[in-house]
Amino acid sequence: MFLAGCASIYDGGKSEPVPKEWSVTNKVVQPLPPKANSTVRPGIHPFPIPVVQTNLPPKKFPAAPILTWTSLDRWAAENKIAAPRRISNAAVTAYEVSSAHGRMILEIGSREAVWNGIVLHLGFAPEIIDDQVFVHGLDLQKNLEPLLLDEPLAFGTNRVLVLDPGHGGANVGTHSLTDGRFEKEFTLDWARRMKILLETNGWKVFLTRTNDSEVALSNRVNFAEAHHADLFVSLHFNSAAPDKIQNGLETYCLTPSGMPSTLTRGYSDLWSDHYPNNAFDVENLQFAVRLHAAVLHTSGEEDRGIRRARFMGVLLGQRRPAVLIEGGYLSNPRESGKIESAEFREKLAEAVANALK
């Protein structure tokens, strides 16, 4: 039996099966927006901060979480960028805020934003208060500021990249609806092609597996640490079986502390949890944007957006920018046919290599 989805799941070093049905709504109970006639007011956390699980690795806890909502007009003025403007021809109420780096479109009441044409999933849906757009403080700090205000992620010389072909050995991943081949075969081929191309661009590239072997999630993280990796990319293909319609590209990075995840797959999603990779929240997002945009443009797939998750074990312990790419749905007849093609996998490899030039 093949389970929907394929992303690596954090298990504290122990294997746990993916729930049979993980297509949850992931609906977020939002903190209350500020009261009328205020510019910045504390929001209310939707539930008490839970006790941290004792079976998780030791964590370095951050300062108290951000619980405020801020006027986007005020934030833009403070940062000397143009005031947000309403997009009059949008199907829903939407506002655009822009800087020299690009433009962000926010839809009122929706967690989906658009950054320079690609979908980005927020932690909380923007609200209208007294005819002004209010945005949660964490979304400003972890989503808007890294893209609108910070300089884009840059790479120096002697760069080391660890590629992580998902699955391997008895851990086959999902399978192609068209010819039945396993995900583990496609991810390894994609990684091998990327390695060749990236090395011509000056990268030193290591693969967490170079053959059909099973590698524990913790060992994949340790491998990146041992090789002093500057970046980590985990490669996967998706499944929504038995649904044959769902399709598209998804790119994941770790959920910032204090924010709900985009996807939980039925696993606990403790907002207070803080992991080593959370030290790279800004770089994770910038890295994810760069790779997602390149692969999306090359593949022609539907944009399912840059998403956040906490259950992906290959991301949590990383001490470097780290992302996980789901390069299409093997449960979709059209996409599985493309993924089976060596020519298409070469295009995916070229997209990532070009993004990291």
Contacts in CASP RR format, 6 or more apart in sequence:
PFRMAT RR
TARGET T0000
AUTHOR 0000-0000-0000
METHOD contacts of the structure
MODEL  1
MFLAGCASIYDGGKSEPVPKEWSVTNKVVQPLPPKANSTVRPGIHPFPIP
VVQTNLPPKKFPAAPILTWTSLDRWAAENKIAAPRRISNAAVTAYEVSSA
HGRMILEIGSREAVWNGIVLHLGFAPEIIDDQVFVHGLDLQKNLEPLLLD
EPLAFGTNRVLVLDPGHGGANVGTHSLTDGRFEKEFTLDWARRMKILLET
NGWKVFLTRTNDSEVALSNRVNFAEAHHADLFVSLHFNSAAPDKIQNGLE
TYCLTPSGMPSTLTRGYSDLWSDHYPNNAFDVENLQFAVRLHAAVLHTSG
EEDRGIRRARFMGVLLGQRRPAVLIEGGYLSNPRESGKIESAEFREKLAE
AVANALK
2 173 0 8 1.000
2 174 0 8 1.000
2 175 0 8 1.000
2 239 0 8 1.000
2 241 0 8 1.000
3 17 0 8 1.000
3 18 0 8 1.000
3 19 0 8 1.000
3 20 0 8 1.000
3 174 0 8 1.000
3 239 0 8 1.000
3 241 0 8 1.000
4 18 0 8 1.000
4 21 0 8 1.000
4 22 0 8 1.000
4 23 0 8 1.000
4 174 0 8 1.000
4 239 0 8 1.000
4 240 0 8 1.000
4 241 0 8 1.000
4 243 0 8 1.000
4 331 0 8 1.000
5 18 0 8 1.000
5 22 0 8 1.000
5 174 0 8 1.000
5 238 0 8 1.000
5 239 0 8 1.000
5 240 0 8 1.000
5 265 0 8 1.000
5 326 0 8 1.000
6 166 0 8 1.000
6 167 0 8 1.000
6 173 0 8 1.000
6 174 0 8 1.000
6 183 0 8 1.000
6 236 0 8 1.000
6 237 0 8 1.000
6 238 0 8 1.000
6 239 0 8 1.000
6 326 0 8 1.000
7 236 0 8 1.000
7 252 0 8 1.000
7 265 0 8 1.000
7 309 0 8 1.000
7 311 0 8 1.000
7 312 0 8 1.000
7 324 0 8 1.000
7 326 0 8 1.000
8 166 0 8 1.000
8 217 0 8 1.000
8 220 0 8 1.000
8 234 0 8 1.000
8 236 0 8 1.000
8 312 0 8 1.000
8 313 0 8 1.000
8 314 0 8 1.000
8 315 0 8 1.000
8 324 0 8 1.000
9 16 0 8 1.000
9 18 0 8 1.000
9 217 0 8 1.000
9 265 0 8 1.000
9 267 0 8 1.000
9 311 0 8 1.000
9 312 0 8 1.000
9 313 0 8 1.000
10 217 0 8 1.000
10 310 0 8 1.000
10 311 0 8 1.000
10 312 0 8 1.000
10 313 0 8 1.000
10 316 0 8 1.000
11 217 0 8 1.000
11 313 0 8 1.000
12 55 0 8 1.000
12 56 0 8 1.000
12 57 0 8 1.000
12 218 0 8 1.000
12 313 0 8 1.000
13 216 0 8 1.000
13 217 0 8 1.000
13 218 0 8 1.000
18 265 0 8 1.000
19 265 0 8 1.000
19 266 0 8 1.000
22 264 0 8 1.000
22 265 0 8 1.000
22 266 0 8 1.000
23 240 0 8 1.000
24 264 0 8 1.000
24 265 0 8 1.000
24 266 0 8 1.000
26 260 0 8 1.000
26 261 0 8 1.000
26 262 0 8 1.000
26 263 0 8 1.000
26 264 0 8 1.000
28 46 0 8 1.000
28 111 0 8 1.000
28 123 0 8 1.000
28 124 0 8 1.000
28 125 0 8 1.000
28 260 0 8 1.000
29 46 0 8 1.000
29 47 0 8 1.000
30 46 0 8 1.000
30 124 0 8 1.000
30 125 0 8 1.000
31 43 0 8 1.000
31 44 0 8 1.000
31 45 0 8 1.000
31 46 0 8 1.000
31 67 0 8 1.000
31 69 0 8 1.000
31 124 0 8 1.000
31 136 0 8 1.000
32 43 0 8 1.000
32 44 0 8 1.000
33 43 0 8 1.000
33 69 0 8 1.000
33 127 0 8 1.000
33 129 0 8 1.000
33 134 0 8 1.000
34 40 0 8 1.000
34 41 0 8 1.000
34 42 0 8 1.000
34 43 0 8 1.000
34 68 0 8 1.000
34 69 0 8 1.000
34 129 0 8 1.000
34 134 0 8 1.000
35 41 0 8 1.000
35 129 0 8 1.000
36 129 0 8 1.000
36 130 0 8 1.000
37 130 0 8 1.000
38 129 0 8 1.000
39 70 0 8 1.000
39 71 0 8 1.000
39 74 0 8 1.000
40 68 0 8 1.000
40 69 0 8 1.000
40 70 0 8 1.000
40 71 0 8 1.000
40 74 0 8 1.000
41 68 0 8 1.000
41 69 0 8 1.000
42 67 0 8 1.000
42 68 0 8 1.000
43 67 0 8 1.000
43 68 0 8 1.000
43 69 0 8 1.000
44 67 0 8 1.000
45 65 0 8 1.000
45 67 0 8 1.000
45 271 0 8 1.000
49 65 0 8 1.000
49 271 0 8 1.000
49 272 0 8 1.000
50 270 0 8 1.000
50 272 0 8 1.000
52 59 0 8 1.000
52 270 0 8 1.000
52 272 0 8 1.000
52 273 0 8 1.000
53 268 0 8 1.000
53 270 0 8 1.000
56 273 0 8 1.000
57 275 0 8 1.000
57 317 0 8 1.000
59 273 0 8 1.000
59 274 0 8 1.000
59 275 0 8 1.000
60 274 0 8 1.000
60 276 0 8 1.000
61 274 0 8 1.000
62 257 0 8 1.000
62 274 0 8 1.000
62 278 0 8 1.000
65 138 0 8 1.000
65 257 0 8 1.000
65 258 0 8 1.000
65 271 0 8 1.000
65 272 0 8 1.000
66 136 0 8 1.000
66 137 0 8 1.000
66 138 0 8 1.000
66 141 0 8 1.000
66 258 0 8 1.000
68 136 0 8 1.000
68 137 0 8 1.000
69 127 0 8 1.000
69 129 0 8 1.000
69 134 0 8 1.000
69 135 0 8 1.000
69 136 0 8 1.000
69 137 0 8 1.000
70 134 0 8 1.000
70 135 0 8 1.000
70 136 0 8 1.000
70 137 0 8 1.000
70 140 0 8 1.000
71 129 0 8 1.000
71 132 0 8 1.000
71 133 0 8 1.000
71 134 0 8 1.000
72 84 0 8 1.000
72 95 0 8 1.000
72 97 0 8 1.000
72 106 0 8 1.000
72 126 0 8 1.000
72 132 0 8 1.000
72 133 0 8 1.000
72 134 0 8 1.000
72 135 0 8 1.000
73 83 0 8 1.000
73 84 0 8 1.000
73 132 0 8 1.000
73 133 0 8 1.000
75 135 0 8 1.000
75 140 0 8 1.000
75 144 0 8 1.000
76 82 0 8 1.000
76 83 0 8 1.000
76 84 0 8 1.000
76 97 0 8 1.000
77 83 0 8 1.000
79 145 0 8 1.000
79 148 0 8 1.000
79 149 0 8 1.000
81 97 0 8 1.000
81 98 0 8 1.000
81 99 0 8 1.000
81 148 0 8 1.000
81 149 0 8 1.000
82 97 0 8 1.000
82 98 0 8 1.000
82 99 0 8 1.000
83 97 0 8 1.000
84 95 0 8 1.000
84 96 0 8 1.000
84 97 0 8 1.000
84 106 0 8 1.000
84 133 0 8 1.000
85 95 0 8 1.000
85 96 0 8 1.000
85 97 0 8 1.000
86 93 0 8 1.000
86 94 0 8 1.000
86 95 0 8 1.000
87 94 0 8 1.000
87 95 0 8 1.000
87 96 0 8 1.000
87 105 0 8 1.000
90 107 0 8 1.000
92 107 0 8 1.000
92 108 0 8 1.000
92 110 0 8 1.000
93 107 0 8 1.000
93 108 0 8 1.000
93 128 0 8 1.000
94 105 0 8 1.000
94 106 0 8 1.000
94 107 0 8 1.000
94 108 0 8 1.000
95 105 0 8 1.000
95 106 0 8 1.000
95 108 0 8 1.000
95 126 0 8 1.000
95 133 0 8 1.000
96 103 0 8 1.000
96 104 0 8 1.000
96 105 0 8 1.000
96 106 0 8 1.000
97 103 0 8 1.000
97 104 0 8 1.000
97 106 0 8 1.000
97 144 0 8 1.000
97 148 0 8 1.000
98 104 0 8 1.000
98 148 0 8 1.000
99 148 0 8 1.000
99 149 0 8 1.000
101 147 0 8 1.000
101 148 0 8 1.000
101 149 0 8 1.000
101 152 0 8 1.000
102 115 0 8 1.000
102 116 0 8 1.000
102 147 0 8 1.000
102 148 0 8 1.000
103 115 0 8 1.000
103 116 0 8 1.000
104 113 0 8 1.000
104 114 0 8 1.000
104 115 0 8 1.000
104 120 0 8 1.000
104 144 0 8 1.000
104 147 0 8 1.000
104 148 0 8 1.000
105 113 0 8 1.000
105 114 0 8 1.000
105 115 0 8 1.000
106 113 0 8 1.000
106 122 0 8 1.000
106 126 0 8 1.000
106 133 0 8 1.000
106 135 0 8 1.000
107 113 0 8 1.000
107 125 0 8 1.000
107 126 0 8 1.000
108 125 0 8 1.000
108 126 0 8 1.000
108 127 0 8 1.000
108 128 0 8 1.000
108 133 0 8 1.000
109 125 0 8 1.000
109 126 0 8 1.000
109 127 0 8 1.000
110 125 0 8 1.000
110 126 0 8 1.000
111 121 0 8 1.000
111 122 0 8 1.000
111 123 0 8 1.000
111 124 0 8 1.000
111 125 0 8 1.000
111 262 0 8 1.000
112 119 0 8 1.000
112 120 0 8 1.000
112 121 0 8 1.000
112 122 0 8 1.000
113 119 0 8 1.000
113 120 0 8 1.000
113 121 0 8 1.000
113 122 0 8 1.000
113 143 0 8 1.000
114 120 0 8 1.000
115 147 0 8 1.000
115 289 0 8 1.000
116 289 0 8 1.000
116 293 0 8 1.000
118 289 0 8 1.000
118 292 0 8 1.000
118 293 0 8 1.000
118 296 0 8 1.000
118 303 0 8 1.000
118 305 0 8 1.000
118 306 0 8 1.000
119 303 0 8 1.000
119 304 0 8 1.000
119 305 0 8 1.000
119 306 0 8 1.000
120 143 0 8 1.000
120 289 0 8 1.000
120 305 0 8 1.000
120 306 0 8 1.000
121 262 0 8 1.000
121 305 0 8 1.000
121 306 0 8 1.000
121 307 0 8 1.000
121 308 0 8 1.000
122 136 0 8 1.000
122 139 0 8 1.000
122 143 0 8 1.000
123 136 0 8 1.000
123 138 0 8 1.000
123 139 0 8 1.000
123 143 0 8 1.000
123 259 0 8 1.000
123 260 0 8 1.000
123 262 0 8 1.000
123 308 0 8 1.000
124 135 0 8 1.000
124 136 0 8 1.000
124 138 0 8 1.000
124 139 0 8 1.000
124 259 0 8 1.000
124 260 0 8 1.000
126 133 0 8 1.000
126 134 0 8 1.000
126 135 0 8 1.000
126 136 0 8 1.000
126 139 0 8 1.000
127 133 0 8 1.000
127 134 0 8 1.000
128 134 0 8 1.000
135 144 0 8 1.000
138 256 0 8 1.000
138 258 0 8 1.000
138 259 0 8 1.000
139 259 0 8 1.000
142 256 0 8 1.000
142 259 0 8 1.000
142 281 0 8 1.000
142 282 0 8 1.000
142 285 0 8 1.000
143 285 0 8 1.000
145 282 0 8 1.000
146 281 0 8 1.000
146 282 0 8 1.000
146 285 0 8 1.000
146 286 0 8 1.000
147 285 0 8 1.000
147 286 0 8 1.000
147 289 0 8 1.000
150 282 0 8 1.000
150 286 0 8 1.000
152 286 0 8 1.000
152 290 0 8 1.000
153 283 0 8 1.000
153 286 0 8 1.000
153 287 0 8 1.000
153 290 0 8 1.000
153 321 0 8 1.000
155 230 0 8 1.000
155 231 0 8 1.000
155 356 0 8 1.000
158 204 0 8 1.000
159 202 0 8 1.000
159 203 0 8 1.000
159 204 0 8 1.000
159 230 0 8 1.000
159 231 0 8 1.000
160 203 0 8 1.000
160 204 0 8 1.000
160 205 0 8 1.000
160 206 0 8 1.000
160 227 0 8 1.000
160 228 0 8 1.000
160 229 0 8 1.000
160 230 0 8 1.000
160 231 0 8 1.000
161 198 0 8 1.000
161 203 0 8 1.000
161 204 0 8 1.000
161 205 0 8 1.000
161 206 0 8 1.000
161 229 0 8 1.000
161 230 0 8 1.000
161 231 0 8 1.000
161 232 0 8 1.000
161 233 0 8 1.000
161 356 0 8 1.000
162 205 0 8 1.000
162 206 0 8 1.000
162 207 0 8 1.000
162 208 0 8 1.000
162 223 0 8 1.000
162 224 0 8 1.000
162 227 0 8 1.000
162 229 0 8 1.000
162 231 0 8 1.000
162 232 0 8 1.000
162 233 0 8 1.000
163 191 0 8 1.000
163 194 0 8 1.000
163 195 0 8 1.000
163 205 0 8 1.000
163 206 0 8 1.000
163 207 0 8 1.000
163 208 0 8 1.000
163 233 0 8 1.000
163 235 0 8 1.000
164 191 0 8 1.000
164 207 0 8 1.000
164 208 0 8 1.000
164 220 0 8 1.000
164 224 0 8 1.000
164 232 0 8 1.000
164 233 0 8 1.000
164 234 0 8 1.000
164 235 0 8 1.000
164 314 0 8 1.000
165 184 0 8 1.000
165 187 0 8 1.000
165 188 0 8 1.000
165 190 0 8 1.000
165 191 0 8 1.000
165 207 0 8 1.000
165 208 0 8 1.000
165 209 0 8 1.000
165 235 0 8 1.000
166 173 0 8 1.000
166 183 0 8 1.000
166 184 0 8 1.000
166 187 0 8 1.000
166 188 0 8 1.000
166 209 0 8 1.000
166 234 0 8 1.000
166 235 0 8 1.000
166 236 0 8 1.000
167 173 0 8 1.000
167 182 0 8 1.000
167 183 0 8 1.000
167 184 0 8 1.000
167 187 0 8 1.000
167 236 0 8 1.000
168 184 0 8 1.000
168 188 0 8 1.000
168 209 0 8 1.000
168 212 0 8 1.000
168 213 0 8 1.000
168 214 0 8 1.000
168 215 0 8 1.000
169 184 0 8 1.000
169 212 0 8 1.000
169 213 0 8 1.000
169 214 0 8 1.000
170 214 0 8 1.000
171 184 0 8 1.000
171 214 0 8 1.000
172 182 0 8 1.000
172 183 0 8 1.000
172 184 0 8 1.000
173 182 0 8 1.000
173 183 0 8 1.000
173 184 0 8 1.000
174 182 0 8 1.000
174 183 0 8 1.000
174 237 0 8 1.000
174 238 0 8 1.000
174 239 0 8 1.000
174 241 0 8 1.000
174 330 0 8 1.000
174 331 0 8 1.000
175 181 0 8 1.000
175 182 0 8 1.000
175 183 0 8 1.000
175 239 0 8 1.000
175 330 0 8 1.000
176 182 0 8 1.000
176 183 0 8 1.000
176 186 0 8 1.000
176 330 0 8 1.000
176 336 0 8 1.000
176 337 0 8 1.000
176 339 0 8 1.000
176 340 0 8 1.000
177 241 0 8 1.000
177 244 0 8 1.000
177 330 0 8 1.000
177 331 0 8 1.000
177 332 0 8 1.000
177 333 0 8 1.000
177 336 0 8 1.000
178 333 0 8 1.000
178 336 0 8 1.000
178 337 0 8 1.000
178 340 0 8 1.000
179 336 0 8 1.000
179 337 0 8 1.000
179 340 0 8 1.000
181 340 0 8 1.000
183 236 0 8 1.000
183 237 0 8 1.000
183 239 0 8 1.000
183 330 0 8 1.000
184 212 0 8 1.000
185 212 0 8 1.000
186 237 0 8 1.000
186 330 0 8 1.000
186 339 0 8 1.000
186 340 0 8 1.000
186 345 0 8 1.000
187 235 0 8 1.000
187 236 0 8 1.000
187 237 0 8 1.000
188 209 0 8 1.000
188 210 0 8 1.000
188 211 0 8 1.000
188 212 0 8 1.000
189 342 0 8 1.000
189 345 0 8 1.000
190 235 0 8 1.000
190 345 0 8 1.000
190 348 0 8 1.000
190 349 0 8 1.000
191 207 0 8 1.000
191 235 0 8 1.000
192 207 0 8 1.000
192 210 0 8 1.000
193 345 0 8 1.000
193 346 0 8 1.000
193 348 0 8 1.000
193 349 0 8 1.000
194 205 0 8 1.000
194 235 0 8 1.000
194 349 0 8 1.000
194 352 0 8 1.000
194 353 0 8 1.000
195 205 0 8 1.000
195 207 0 8 1.000
196 349 0 8 1.000
197 349 0 8 1.000
197 350 0 8 1.000
197 352 0 8 1.000
197 353 0 8 1.000
198 205 0 8 1.000
198 352 0 8 1.000
198 353 0 8 1.000
198 356 0 8 1.000
199 205 0 8 1.000
200 353 0 8 1.000
201 353 0 8 1.000
201 356 0 8 1.000
201 357 0 8 1.000
203 356 0 8 1.000
206 223 0 8 1.000
206 227 0 8 1.000
206 229 0 8 1.000
208 215 0 8 1.000
208 219 0 8 1.000
208 220 0 8 1.000
208 223 0 8 1.000
208 224 0 8 1.000
209 215 0 8 1.000
215 223 0 8 1.000
217 313 0 8 1.000
217 314 0 8 1.000
220 234 0 8 1.000
220 314 0 8 1.000
221 313 0 8 1.000
221 314 0 8 1.000
221 316 0 8 1.000
221 317 0 8 1.000
221 318 0 8 1.000
224 232 0 8 1.000
224 318 0 8 1.000
224 320 0 8 1.000
224 322 0 8 1.000
225 319 0 8 1.000
229 320 0 8 1.000
230 320 0 8 1.000
230 321 0 8 1.000
231 287 0 8 1.000
231 320 0 8 1.000
231 321 0 8 1.000
231 322 0 8 1.000
231 356 0 8 1.000
232 314 0 8 1.000
232 315 0 8 1.000
232 318 0 8 1.000
232 320 0 8 1.000
232 321 0 8 1.000
232 322 0 8 1.000
232 323 0 8 1.000
233 291 0 8 1.000
233 322 0 8 1.000
233 323 0 8 1.000
233 324 0 8 1.000
233 325 0 8 1.000
233 352 0 8 1.000
234 312 0 8 1.000
234 314 0 8 1.000
234 315 0 8 1.000
234 322 0 8 1.000
234 323 0 8 1.000
234 324 0 8 1.000
234 325 0 8 1.000
235 324 0 8 1.000
235 325 0 8 1.000
235 327 0 8 1.000
236 324 0 8 1.000
236 325 0 8 1.000
236 326 0 8 1.000
236 327 0 8 1.000
237 326 0 8 1.000
237 327 0 8 1.000
237 328 0 8 1.000
237 329 0 8 1.000
237 330 0 8 1.000
237 339 0 8 1.000
238 248 0 8 1.000
238 250 0 8 1.000
238 326 0 8 1.000
238 327 0 8 1.000
238 328 0 8 1.000
238 329 0 8 1.000
238 330 0 8 1.000
238 331 0 8 1.000
239 329 0 8 1.000
239 330 0 8 1.000
239 331 0 8 1.000
240 246 0 8 1.000
240 329 0 8 1.000
240 331 0 8 1.000
240 332 0 8 1.000
241 331 0 8 1.000
242 331 0 8 1.000
243 331 0 8 1.000
244 331 0 8 1.000
244 332 0 8 1.000
244 333 0 8 1.000
245 332 0 8 1.000
246 329 0 8 1.000
246 331 0 8 1.000
246 332 0 8 1.000
247 301 0 8 1.000
247 302 0 8 1.000
247 328 0 8 1.000
247 329 0 8 1.000
247 332 0 8 1.000
247 334 0 8 1.000
247 335 0 8 1.000
248 301 0 8 1.000
248 302 0 8 1.000
248 303 0 8 1.000
248 304 0 8 1.000
248 327 0 8 1.000
248 328 0 8 1.000
248 329 0 8 1.000
248 332 0 8 1.000
248 335 0 8 1.000
249 292 0 8 1.000
249 295 0 8 1.000
249 296 0 8 1.000
249 299 0 8 1.000
249 301 0 8 1.000
249 302 0 8 1.000
249 303 0 8 1.000
249 304 0 8 1.000
249 305 0 8 1.000
249 325 0 8 1.000
249 326 0 8 1.000
249 327 0 8 1.000
249 328 0 8 1.000
250 304 0 8 1.000
250 305 0 8 1.000
250 307 0 8 1.000
250 325 0 8 1.000
250 326 0 8 1.000
250 327 0 8 1.000
250 328 0 8 1.000
251 288 0 8 1.000
251 291 0 8 1.000
251 292 0 8 1.000
251 295 0 8 1.000
251 305 0 8 1.000
251 306 0 8 1.000
251 307 0 8 1.000
251 323 0 8 1.000
251 324 0 8 1.000
251 325 0 8 1.000
251 326 0 8 1.000
252 263 0 8 1.000
252 288 0 8 1.000
252 306 0 8 1.000
252 307 0 8 1.000
252 308 0 8 1.000
252 309 0 8 1.000
252 312 0 8 1.000
252 315 0 8 1.000
252 323 0 8 1.000
252 324 0 8 1.000
252 325 0 8 1.000
252 326 0 8 1.000
253 281 0 8 1.000
253 284 0 8 1.000
253 285 0 8 1.000
253 287 0 8 1.000
253 288 0 8 1.000
253 306 0 8 1.000
253 308 0 8 1.000
253 315 0 8 1.000
253 322 0 8 1.000
253 323 0 8 1.000
253 324 0 8 1.000
254 275 0 8 1.000
254 277 0 8 1.000
254 278 0 8 1.000
254 281 0 8 1.000
254 284 0 8 1.000
254 308 0 8 1.000
254 309 0 8 1.000
254 310 0 8 1.000
254 312 0 8 1.000
254 315 0 8 1.000
254 316 0 8 1.000
254 322 0 8 1.000
255 261 0 8 1.000
255 262 0 8 1.000
255 269 0 8 1.000
255 308 0 8 1.000
255 309 0 8 1.000
255 310 0 8 1.000
256 278 0 8 1.000
256 281 0 8 1.000
256 308 0 8 1.000
257 271 0 8 1.000
257 272 0 8 1.000
257 273 0 8 1.000
257 274 0 8 1.000
257 278 0 8 1.000
258 271 0 8 1.000
258 272 0 8 1.000
259 271 0 8 1.000
259 308 0 8 1.000
260 269 0 8 1.000
260 271 0 8 1.000
261 269 0 8 1.000
261 307 0 8 1.000
261 308 0 8 1.000
261 309 0 8 1.000
261 310 0 8 1.000
261 311 0 8 1.000
262 307 0 8 1.000
262 308 0 8 1.000
262 309 0 8 1.000
263 307 0 8 1.000
263 308 0 8 1.000
263 309 0 8 1.000
264 309 0 8 1.000
264 310 0 8 1.000
264 311 0 8 1.000
265 309 0 8 1.000
265 311 0 8 1.000
267 310 0 8 1.000
267 311 0 8 1.000
269 310 0 8 1.000
269 311 0 8 1.000
270 310 0 8 1.000
273 310 0 8 1.000
275 310 0 8 1.000
275 316 0 8 1.000
275 317 0 8 1.000
276 316 0 8 1.000
276 317 0 8 1.000
276 318 0 8 1.000
276 319 0 8 1.000
277 284 0 8 1.000
277 315 0 8 1.000
277 316 0 8 1.000
277 317 0 8 1.000
277 318 0 8 1.000
277 319 0 8 1.000
277 322 0 8 1.000
279 319 0 8 1.000
280 318 0 8 1.000
280 319 0 8 1.000
280 320 0 8 1.000
280 321 0 8 1.000
280 322 0 8 1.000
283 321 0 8 1.000
284 321 0 8 1.000
284 322 0 8 1.000
284 323 0 8 1.000
285 306 0 8 1.000
286 321 0 8 1.000
287 321 0 8 1.000
287 322 0 8 1.000
287 323 0 8 1.000
288 306 0 8 1.000
288 323 0 8 1.000
289 306 0 8 1.000
290 355 0 8 1.000
290 356 0 8 1.000
291 323 0 8 1.000
291 325 0 8 1.000
291 352 0 8 1.000
291 355 0 8 1.000
291 356 0 8 1.000
292 305 0 8 1.000
292 306 0 8 1.000
292 325 0 8 1.000
293 355 0 8 1.000
294 351 0 8 1.000
294 352 0 8 1.000
294 354 0 8 1.000
294 355 0 8 1.000
295 325 0 8 1.000
295 327 0 8 1.000
295 348 0 8 1.000
295 351 0 8 1.000
295 352 0 8 1.000
295 355 0 8 1.000
296 303 0 8 1.000
297 351 0 8 1.000
298 347 0 8 1.000
298 348 0 8 1.000
298 350 0 8 1.000
298 351 0 8 1.000
299 327 0 8 1.000
299 328 0 8 1.000
299 338 0 8 1.000
299 344 0 8 1.000
299 347 0 8 1.000
299 348 0 8 1.000
299 351 0 8 1.000
301 327 0 8 1.000
301 328 0 8 1.000
301 335 0 8 1.000
309 315 0 8 1.000
310 316 0 8 1.000
312 324 0 8 1.000
314 322 0 8 1.000
314 324 0 8 1.000
315 322 0 8 1.000
315 323 0 8 1.000
315 324 0 8 1.000
327 339 0 8 1.000
327 348 0 8 1.000
328 335 0 8 1.000
328 339 0 8 1.000
329 335 0 8 1.000
329 336 0 8 1.000
330 336 0 8 1.000
330 339 0 8 1.000
338 344 0 8 1.000
339 345 0 8 1.000
END
